Amino acid sequence: MTEKLLTDVEYNYKLITERIAEAAEKSGRKYEDITLLAATKTVAPEVINHAISLGLDHIGENKVQELLSKYDKYDLDNASLQFIGHLQTNKVRQIVDKVNLIQSVDSVKLATEISKQSLKIGKNLDILIEVNIGKEENKSGVMPENLEELLCEISKIDGISVKGLMAIPPICDNSQKISRYFHKMHNLFIDISQKKLDNVSMNILSMGMSADYYEAILEGATMVRVGSSLFGARIYK
Ligand SMILES: *Cc1c(COP(=O)(O)O)cnc(C)c1O
């Protein structure tokens, strides 16, 4: 790890927080209303911890194996660790004790397993429901038209609490197209909040990544997940 990388992260972090503040203000909110979660896949724990020392307080991994291999090295005294990737039921047990939130729940089966493993360790785990807002085939997330039914079923399950929604919209070639998906997500988020389902709260709308977090905030995101803009292009080994 080089000194230059750490300096870059400092520079990027400052820039991102400034843009978040600007977008928050434009959407009638404050910087504090938006959570910046760093997507830390492929990033070395030392670099992640450097970002935490700058004030970053939410990190998200998207692979169980990687999370486990880095877990002991994260400086989690001042940061919350979340799971943001596709989660297989048989791996739930390995992470429920380590994370504060799982963002990618899209089935009763997965929710049931998270519940079972959380209850076993006396924990109540917060989750988000992932929505396949672009209705893309072969992509995770519940279809928007099935969201309410899924929420009704999941809300009956002990040991987990729904805190909001998450989405990864289709790759778009312009910011108007992507904003449309963010807008649709925000509408769903508001619709569901107004239904006041038992045991379901809509506090978190997690959407927007490096290329489009600004647009996502303008459309109502309360959490953005930023990787490469903060840590530089990913190098897969
Ligand atoms: C990697 C990742 C991100 C961040 O992607 P960048 O384009 O590098 O900002 C956000 N969300 C999820 C679920 C990811 O896996």
The ligand as an ORCA input file, in Angstrom:
! r2SCAN-3c Opt
* xyz 0 1
  C     -19.608     -2.362     -5.668
  C     -20.942     -1.952     -5.236
  C     -21.289     -0.602     -5.135
  C     -20.360      0.537     -5.492
  O     -20.006      0.550     -6.830
  P     -19.104      1.747     -7.433
  O     -19.604      1.930     -8.808
  O     -17.692      1.284     -7.377
  O     -19.339      2.937     -6.590
  C     -22.561     -0.304     -4.683
  N     -23.460     -1.252     -4.363
  C     -23.161     -2.566     -4.437
  C     -24.194     -3.566     -4.063
  C     -21.896     -2.958     -4.875
  O     -21.609     -4.259     -4.957
*
